[in-house]
Structures are given as structure tokens and as C-alpha cells.
Amino acid sequence: MQIQGIYAAIASANMDVAEAFYTQLFDREPDDRPMDGLIQWRNVAGANIQIFLDKLHAGSGRLTIVVPKMDDARRSLQQLGVNLVGESQGDYGHIAQMRDPDGNHLTLAEPPSQPFET
């Protein structure tokens, strides 16, 4: 099988609210709307993201976003009215949590300044 691309998909109960949130988060409008109930962003830091209308599964998604500096990400998110919670520091970087308007769980991860050694 030859793979041309992969999309991470997140369910939403309200596409207008989800689009506004992710447009601010990604700092750009969706790239396209291939069909009713689906919007997508291509090449968000190398990843492709789809938001699709699915009221039954909205809020059960998970997405990890790697950021270069957690403090910078925190400041940007605070300007959007989003606060990070559940921050923790470990051997392999710094993580913090947030939720989108549907309750989907988003984790921000700052890699360590030194490569992880096994």
C-alpha cells in the first residue's frame, strides 16, 4: 500500500464554534471544505487536521501539539482566552492540557532541551 497522506480527525457538535476555535489555534482559516460537515487544514507543522460533524462522538478526541516553548504557547493561548491546566515536567519535556469547545482533549508538549537518552 502506498500512503499519500494522513489526517488526524476530531469530532465536533458545532462546526461553526469548532472552526472559529481551530482557526485561532492554527492562526489561519481551513484549507478546504471537501463536503458538508467536514473542514480541514493541511500541513499544520507537517500534520493534516480534519474537524467533522459528529455530535455523538464530540468531546472524545485527543490531539497532541508539539510546541517549541511552553511559556510562549501559554501566552498565545491566554490571548485567545484559553488556559492550560495539568502542567507537568518530566524526563522527556513539559506537557500541559487544554480542551476545545467540544471537550476534546488537547495536550501541548514541549520537548526537552537535551535529547532523551535511553
DAZILIN-V270837 format. One record per residue. PHI is phi in radians with two decimals (none if undefined). OMEGA is omega as a letter, one per 40 degrees, with the letter a starting at -180 (* if undefined). D_LAST is the distance of its C-alpha to the last C-alpha in Angstrom with 2 decimals. Layout:
PHI;OMEGA;D_LAST / PHI;OMEGA;D_LAST
This chain:
none;i;32.76 / -1.73;a;32.43 / -1.83;a;30.89 / -1.67;a;32.41 / -2.98;i;30.76 / -2.39;i;29.19 / -2.08;i;30.40 / -1.48;a;28.94 / -2.12;a;32.00 / -2.23;i;33.05 / -1.47;i;36.25 / -2.36;i;38.83 / -1.59;a;42.12 / -2.44;a;43.60 / -1.13;a;42.93 / -1.11;i;44.72 / -1.17;i;42.66 / -1.11;i;39.37 / -1.08;i;40.39 / -1.07;a;41.27 / -1.10;a;37.98 / -1.25;i;35.72 / -1.10;i;38.02 / -1.20;a;37.42 / -1.07;a;33.66 / -1.54;i;33.28 / 1.05;i;36.10 / -2.95;i;38.10 / -1.21;i;40.36 / -1.03;i;39.32 / -1.31;i;39.59 / -2.85;i;41.78 / -2.28;a;43.31 / -1.16;i;43.46 / -2.83;i;45.45 / -1.02;i;46.78 / 1.39;i;44.14 / -2.56;i;41.25 / -2.22;a;39.98 / -2.60;i;37.03 / -2.02;i;35.10 / -1.83;i;33.67 / 0.95;i;30.87 / -1.57;a;29.74 / 0.93;i;26.81 / 1.60;a;26.52 / -1.88;i;27.05 / -1.97;a;30.35 / -2.19;i;31.57 / -2.07;i;34.56 / -2.05;a;36.47 / -2.26;a;38.93 / -1.32;i;41.71 / -2.79;a;40.99 / -1.06;a;42.38 / -1.15;a;41.33 / -1.82;i;37.57 / -1.00;i;37.47 / 1.63;a;35.03 / -1.81;a;32.62 / -1.49;i;30.37 / -2.40;i;26.89 / -2.57;i;25.57 / -1.89;a;22.52 / -2.06;i;23.38 / -1.52;a;20.88 / -2.12;a;22.62 / -1.22;a;22.00 / -2.44;a;23.39 / -1.06;a;24.00 / -1.06;i;27.03 / -1.16;i;28.68 / -1.10;i;28.15 / -1.02;i;29.58 / -1.08;i;32.62 / -1.07;a;33.26 / -1.18;i;33.10 / -1.07;i;35.39 / -1.13;i;37.92 / -1.58;a;37.91 / 1.46;a;38.43 / -1.92;i;34.99 / -1.90;i;33.11 / -1.49;i;29.44 / -2.31;i;28.73 / 1.02;a;25.93 / -1.26;i;23.78 / -2.64;i;20.56 / -2.00;i;17.81 / -2.42;i;14.26 / -1.10;a;10.79 / -2.05;i;10.89 / 1.78;a;14.48 / -2.19;i;17.98 / -2.21;i;19.90 / -2.65;a;23.61 / -2.05;i;26.01 / -2.71;i;29.45 / -2.23;i;31.90 / -1.43;a;34.21 / -1.04;i;37.93 / -1.51;a;37.61 / 1.69;i;34.85 / -1.06;a;32.05 / -1.55;i;28.72 / -1.97;i;27.03 / -1.90;i;23.65 / -1.69;a;22.94 / -2.30;i;19.37 / -1.82;a;18.66 / -1.13;i;15.29 / -1.21;i;13.80 / -1.27;i;15.49 / -1.88;i;12.42 / -1.02;i;9.72 / -1.27;i;6.64 / -1.86;i;3.80 / -1.81;*;0.00
